[in-house]
Amino acid sequence: MGPENALSIRDLFIMPERRTTLTCDLLAGDAPTPEPILVILHQEHSTPGRIAQILASRGYALDVRRPRFGNPLPPTLAGHAGAIIFGGPMSANDEEEFIRQEIDWLAVPLSENKPFLGVCLGAQMLVRHLGGKVAGHPQGCVEIGYYPIRPTPAGRALCPSWPERVYQWHREGIDLPSGSELLAEGETFPVQAFRHGSSYGLQFHPEVTHAMMCRWVIRSAERLSLPGAKPPATHFQDRAAYDFAIRAWLADFLEQWIAAPRATSRTTFVAHAAAAD
């Protein structure tokens, strides 16, 4: 891709309607350029937030696609280092064609043992593909704001330091699929993070930047009155208390995630790589 097509992180956020490959000029010396990461988003102006910042700081390009708006999904990930499906206001139980298409497509990273990460809706799609259940809380409770999580021993083995609380924005929860390993749990929604081979699911949103939080709180204010949701001011107060630990954990987690199928060629991520937030 020539210089005329190269976009910066800022350009990606300003022009999210374009499906493009984001190239980075952050590689040192003659290190080989890593394969791009496939990023799947669900709204016209959604962004991959802090995850994009951290991956870009390590030289990864982002191949951003929105199947909801007609972008095709690749039949193979042979030309990609991994794939991430992000969240959205829709449900993994919805009957829209793009929802079914993405759930079915997950056979690609699973069969090719490529790193896959599902964030919130993306995790719920992974659960559906693996035969698990996605459903609302029996008492109608939601998680919108910061809530505590507890890493399991398997989660501690993956990342020694986990944040005490994480940012959530969901009305449905997930079962642990058969053959999967629980990495973190919560009170209202027990399954918060899990692993299935080289695929991972996170019910929470470690990618959220301050700007993203502002947009969500303003544009979806009606959801803040749902049972269990935190009031708007608490979102920002808790961010000041818990965001540093989330940022550090995310950098560590992404290192483990992208390196898992090729542990002999692991790279080191910088824990504070998202300073632009």
VENJO-V709864 format. One line per field, one symbol per residue. phi: phi as a letter, one per 30 degrees, with the letter a starting at -180 (. if undefined). psi: psi as a letter, one per 40 degrees, with the letter a starting at -180 (. if undefined). burial: 1 if it has 24 or more other C-alpha atoms within 12 Angstrom, else 0. A space follows every 50 residues. Layout:
phi = ???
psi = ???
burial = ???
This chain:
phi = .dedcdcdedddddbddddbcdcbccdchcedddddcdcccbbecdbdhd dddddddcjddcccbbeecjddcddbcecbdlbbccdlddcdcdceeddd dddddddddddchcebbcchedddddddddjdccaddecidbbbkcbdbb ddedddddbdccddbbdbaaccbbdddeiccdcabbddbdccaabbiccb bbdcbdddcddddedddddbddddcdejdddeddeddddddcdddddddd ddddddddcedbedbdccccdcdcddd
psi = hideehiiddddddgeehhihhiifeiibfhihiiihhhhieideiiebd ddddddeeehihghigddfehiiieifdeidaihhaaieiieeieidddd dddddedcdddefihihhhbdddddddddeeahhiiideeiihhahiiih iiddddddhdhiidiihigieiaiihiheihhdiiiddhdhdiiigbeii hhdigeehiddddddddddfddeeeiheiiiddddddddddedddddddd ddddddddedefdefiihihdfefee.
burial = 00000011100110011111111100000000011111111111111111 11111111111111111000001100100111111111111110000110 11111111110111111111111111111100111000001111111111 11001001101111111111111111100111111101111111111111 11111111110110011000001100011101001101100111111111 111111111100000010101011000
